[in-house]
Amino acid sequence: MIKVSVMYPYQEGARFDFDYYQNKHMTLLKELMGDACLKYTVEKGLSGATPGTPPAYLGQCHIYCESLETFGASFVPHAEVLNGDIPNYTDLTPVVQISEVLIEV
């Protein structure tokens, strides 16, 4: 299984509409990817390691798929639509990492 992490670095004064992100963007992603998206999570950064410091990432989502090939086949055809939706919820540029899930408990 793989995990695609889409992370939005914290920036003072940045705009991020979590309601839109959760209820419209991620719903659209799941609809377009279909069963290839096994599950996803949405996270809101609260703090850095030291209390009172900003988080490294303001928001994140993690998309789980069976394989890199499955993700590519289900996401790439819709990448333009999904990437084009980003300005509707944030002015940040996401950082993307794809990882192999070695263990899930």
Buried (B, 14 or more C-beta within 10 A) or exposed (E): EBBBBBBBBBBEEEEBBBEBBBEBBBEBBBEBBEEBBBEBEBBEBEEEEEEEEEBBBBBBBBBBBEEEEBBBEBBEEBEEEBEEBBEEBBEBEBEEEEEEEEEEE
